[in-house]
Amino acid sequence: MDISEDDGENHVHYEIANNTKEIRNFLKKFKSATSIHVLMEATRAYHVVLFMISLELGFPVSVVNPLIIKRHSQMRMMRVKTDISDSRIIAEYGCDQKPPLSKLPPQEQRYILSKFKAVYRLQDMYLMLSNLIHAMEISVEDKFQMKNGGMPAENKIT
């Protein structure tokens, strides 16, 4: 997880693992700071751990639509697209725009969202496995044709 600290003048980049222990240890360093605003993009399930721990530790948190960050980046004519530049533009957006704070959704809504996220993950896995099976089928067909003196399907001249 790439994290940027920006106070409007200075910029510092951090890279930590996206797990509870790392995030908690990282955020505790800022517990005594007077003006911290945790800002993140809504990224399927990747932002949830950071969001929950930030709220638990009492930090003000904003979760922003990635399209808003993209448009902010375009407005600033940023052409470089890396994890570091993304974290920096998110931090700059927070300093410039002061987005509204996000609240923890009710338990029922979190439950439903977790089910949707599970469905998305299953769809991704299904697509990945379908592609893998398709690639293996083509590979087997090509080897079979080569053994029998034929050319692989993609090399045939028609």
C-alpha positions in Angstrom: 0.0 0.0 0.0 1.4 3.4 -1.0 0.8 6.2 1.4 1.6 9.9 1.0 1.8 12.5 3.7 1.2 16.0 2.4 0.8 19.2 4.4 0.4 21.4 1.3 4.1 22.2 1.2 6.0 19.0 1.9 5.5 15.5 0.6 6.6 12.2 2.1 6.0 8.8 0.6 5.6 5.5 2.6 5.0 2.0 1.5 3.5 -0.5 3.9 1.8 -3.9 3.6 -2.0 -3.9 3.4 -2.7 -5.8 6.6 -4.1 -4.9 10.0 -0.8 -5.0 11.9 1.2 -2.8 9.5 -1.6 -0.3 9.1 -2.2 0.0 12.8 1.5 0.4 13.6 1.8 3.0 10.8 -1.2 5.1 11.9 -0.2 5.0 15.6 2.8 7.1 14.6 0.4 10.0 13.8 -1.8 9.6 16.9 -0.3 12.7 18.5 -0.5 14.9 15.4 -3.0 17.7 15.5 -4.3 17.8 12.0 -4.5 14.4 10.3 -7.1 13.6 7.6 -6.9 10.1 6.2 -8.0 10.1 2.6 -8.3 7.1 0.2 -9.8 5.9 -3.0 -12.7 3.4 -2.9 -11.0 0.3 -4.4 -13.3 -2.7 -4.2 -12.0 -4.2 -1.0 -8.5 -2.9 -0.7 -9.3 0.2 1.2 -11.6 -1.4 3.8 -8.9 -2.4 6.3 -7.3 1.1 6.3 -10.8 2.7 6.6 -11.8 0.6 9.5 -8.6 1.0 11.5 -8.5 4.8 10.8 -12.0 5.1 12.2 -11.1 2.9 15.2 -8.1 5.0 16.1 -10.2 8.2 15.9 -8.9 9.7 12.7 -11.2 11.7 10.3 -11.5 9.6 7.2 -12.7 10.3 3.6 -13.2 7.7 1.0 -13.3 9.2 -2.5 -14.5 7.9 -5.8 -11.5 7.0 -8.0 -13.0 8.9 -10.9 -12.8 12.1 -8.9 -9.1 11.5 -8.2 -8.6 10.7 -11.9 -10.3 14.0 -13.0 -8.3 15.9 -10.4 -5.1 14.4 -11.8 -6.1 15.3 -15.4 -6.9 18.8 -14.3 -3.4 19.1 -13.0 -2.1 17.7 -16.3 -0.4 14.8 -14.5 0.7 12.2 -17.1 2.7 9.8 -15.0 0.7 6.9 -13.6 2.5 5.0 -10.8 1.5 4.0 -7.4 3.7 6.7 -5.9 2.2 9.4 -8.1 -1.3 8.1 -7.4 -0.8 8.4 -3.6 0.7 11.8 -4.0 -2.3 13.1 -6.2 -4.7 11.7 -3.6 -2.9 13.5 -0.8 -2.8 16.8 -2.9 -6.5 16.4 -3.6 -7.2 16.1 0.1 -5.2 19.3 0.8 -6.8 21.2 -2.0 -10.5 20.1 -1.8 -11.0 19.1 1.8 -13.5 16.3 1.0 -16.3 15.4 3.3 -15.8 12.8 6.0 -17.0 9.3 5.4 -19.1 7.4 8.0 -19.1 3.7 8.8 -22.1 2.2 7.1 -24.6 0.3 9.2 -24.0 -3.3 10.0 -26.6 -4.5 7.5 -25.1 -2.5 4.7 -21.6 -3.7 5.5 -23.0 -7.3 5.4 -24.6 -6.8 2.0 -21.5 -5.1 0.6 -19.3 -7.9 1.7 -21.5 -10.3 -0.2 -21.2 -8.2 -3.3 -17.5 -8.0 -3.0 -17.4 -11.8 -2.6 -19.4 -12.1 -5.9 -16.9 -9.8 -7.6 -14.0 -11.8 -6.4 -15.7 -15.0 -7.6 -16.3 -13.4 -11.0 -12.7 -12.5 -11.3 -11.6 -16.0 -10.4 -14.0 -17.5 -12.9 -12.7 -15.3 -15.7 -9.1 -16.1 -14.8 -9.8 -19.8 -14.7 -11.7 -19.7 -18.0 -8.8 -17.9 -19.7 -6.4 -20.5 -18.3 -8.5 -23.4 -19.5 -8.8 -21.8 -22.9 -5.0 -21.3 -23.2 -4.5 -24.9 -22.1 -6.9 -26.2 -24.7 -5.2 -24.3 -27.5 -1.8 -25.6 -26.3 -3.0 -29.2 -26.3 -4.6 -28.8 -29.8 -1.4 -27.3 -31.2 0.7 -30.2 -29.7 -1.7 -32.8 -31.1 -1.5 -31.2 -34.6 2.3 -31.0 -34.5 2.5 -34.7 -33.6 0.3 -35.6 -36.5 2.3 -33.6 -39.0 0.0 -30.5 -39.1 0.8 -27.0 -38.3 -0.6 -25.1 -35.2 -3.9 -23.4 -36.0 -2.4 -19.9 -35.7 0.4 -20.7 -38.2 -1.9 -22.2 -40.9 -2.0 -20.4 -44.3 -5.4 -20.3 -45.8 
